[in-house]
């Protein structure tokens, strides 16, 4: 797993296919909270597990699966 401290707020999150997933709002409790103002968010915060992150390069967070797969699996409620 990548060191979560490398992930910055407002970084772009992309799938393994280079597709846009979202924009980082916050990192904590083993997950990334995406901004609700992002075009694909539908006005909701979405959460993805940090386990999906394979690399952080500058202001981009790269995931181990395609953007479409991530969007099928993301959650709208954070960790309890």
Residue, then its C-alpha position, 0 to 999 in steps of 0.5 A: x500500500x502507498x503511504x497515505x501521507x503522499x496523497x494531497x487534498x485536491x489531487x486527481x484520482x484516476x483509474x488504471x485506464x487513465x479515466x477520471x474517478x474524482x478529486x481528493x477531499x480528505x484522506x483518513x480511516x483507510x479511505x479516500x473521501x472524494x469531493x462532492x463538487x466533482x462532475x461525476x459525484x452527483x453532489x455526494x461525497x464518495x469513498x474509496x479504500x486506500x488499498x486500491x491506490x498503487x501509486x501517487x505521482x505529483x497531483x495524481x493518485x493512480x488506482x489498480x482498476x479502471x475508473x468504471x470499476x471503481x465507480x461501481x464499487x465506491x461508497x457514499x458513506x465513510x468508515x464507521 
